[in-house]
Every structure is written in structure tokens, then in C-alpha cells.
Amino acid sequence: MTSLIDCIQVAKDFADSYGVDRLDRLMTLAQVEPNSAKTQSVPASDRHNTILQEVEAAGFKLNPWLKNLLLTTNVEVVRDAMAVVEENQQRGTVRNPEGLLFKAIENQWKPNLWA
């Protein structure tokens, strides 16, 4: 069983890596009741529009190849890839964010939660 201090440390590490806003959003999502409207299944077309909007809102420019990849990839893989790009941008190592996002999705890269 995980101790309270371990849970707090994981939350602190997450907040340090991704910011308090993302931690707050994650906590909000975790507290949603299983049968609420927020967690019920949504039609595929709505999920596709949502992920496209989410990627655009994060500042990525959608080209036809990226859009096609987004529409055929699991949402969690896309979100992980966006976090990978953000990590690299924080280090100042990204010249082509869309290209890095494409590669991160294609290779299913995960963010480094402990860096």
C-alpha cells in the first residue's frame, strides 16, 4: 500500500514538472463520479474534434499529416506526446514543435515524470 507521504511526493514532483494548473486539472478529473456526464462515452466524431481543438489550443499548427495522425491515435498517446514537447520546450530544445509532436505520437513517447 502506498503511504500518504509517497502520494504527496508524487503530486509535488508532477506539479514541479508540469505546473500546478495541470495538477489541479488532474485532481478535478480524478474526482469526477464514474457515471457523470463528464465520464460517459462520447461519439468518436466529438472525441476527434476535441483532441484537434486541444492540440490547437496548446499552440500547435495542424498540417494534414499531423491531423490525420491525431485522428487515428489514442487520445492518451496524443496527450503524452504533447507533454513530451512541453518538457523539451521548457529546456529550450525544440525548433519544430509540430515535427517533435508527430515523432512523439508515432513512437508513443511518454513524458519524464521524475525529471
C-alpha positions in Angstrom: 0.0 0.0 0.0 1.2 3.5 -0.9 1.9 5.8 2.1 0.5 9.3 2.2 3.9 10.8 2.0 4.6 8.9 -1.2 1.4 10.2 -2.7 2.3 13.7 -1.7 5.8 13.4 -3.2 4.4 12.2 -6.5 2.0 15.1 -6.6 4.8 17.6 -5.8 7.0 16.1 -8.5 4.1 16.3 -11.0 3.5 19.9 -10.1 7.2 20.7 -10.4 7.3 19.2 -13.8 4.0 20.2 -15.3 2.8 23.1 -13.2 0.1 23.4 -10.5 -2.6 24.1 -13.1 -2.2 20.7 -14.7 -2.1 19.0 -11.3 -5.3 20.8 -10.4 -6.9 19.7 -13.6 -5.8 16.1 -13.0 -7.2 16.2 -9.5 -10.5 17.6 -10.8 -10.7 14.8 -13.4 -9.9 12.2 -10.7 -12.8 13.4 -8.5 -15.4 13.1 -11.2 -18.0 10.5 -10.4 -17.9 7.4 -12.7 -21.4 7.9 -14.1 -21.4 11.6 -14.5 -21.8 13.2 -18.0 -18.1 14.1 -18.0 -17.0 10.4 -17.9 -19.7 8.9 -20.1 -18.6 7.8 -23.5 -18.7 10.4 -26.3 -19.2 9.7 -30.0 -15.9 9.3 -32.0 -16.5 12.4 -34.0 -16.8 14.5 -30.8 -13.6 12.9 -29.5 -11.8 13.7 -32.7 -12.9 17.3 -32.7 -12.0 17.6 -29.0 -8.4 16.4 -29.5 -7.9 18.6 -32.5 -9.1 21.6 -30.5 -6.9 20.6 -27.6 -3.8 20.3 -29.8 -4.5 23.6 -31.5 -5.2 25.3 -28.1 -1.7 24.1 -27.0 -0.3 26.2 -29.8 0.4 23.5 -32.5 -0.3 24.3 -36.1 -2.2 21.4 -37.7 -1.0 20.2 -41.1 -2.7 17.4 -43.0 -0.2 14.7 -41.8 -0.4 15.7 -38.2 -4.2 16.0 -38.3 -4.5 12.5 -39.9 -2.2 11.1 -37.2 -4.2 12.8 -34.4 -7.5 11.3 -35.8 -6.1 7.8 -35.8 -4.3 7.8 -32.5 -5.5 7.2 -28.9 -6.1 10.4 -27.0 -3.8 9.4 -24.2 -0.9 8.9 -26.6 -1.5 12.4 -28.0 -1.6 13.9 -24.6 1.6 12.2 -23.5 3.3 13.4 -26.7 2.1 17.0 -26.0 3.7 16.7 -22.6 6.9 15.5 -24.1 7.0 18.5 -26.4 6.3 20.8 -23.5 9.1 19.3 -21.5 11.5 19.8 -24.3 10.3 23.4 -24.8 11.0 24.1 -21.2 14.6 23.1 -21.8 14.7 25.2 -24.9 15.5 22.4 -27.3 12.6 22.5 -29.8 12.9 24.1 -33.2 9.9 22.3 -34.8 7.2 21.6 -32.2 4.9 20.0 -34.7 7.6 17.7 -36.0 8.5 16.7 -32.5 4.8 16.1 -31.6 4.5 13.9 -34.7 7.5 11.8 -33.7 6.4 11.6 -30.1 3.0 10.3 -31.2 4.4 8.0 -33.8 6.8 6.5 -31.2 4.4 6.7 -28.3 6.9 8.6 -26.2 5.9 9.3 -22.6 6.8 12.4 -20.5 9.6 12.1 -18.0 7.5 12.5 -14.8 10.6 12.4 -12.5 12.9 14.9 -14.2 
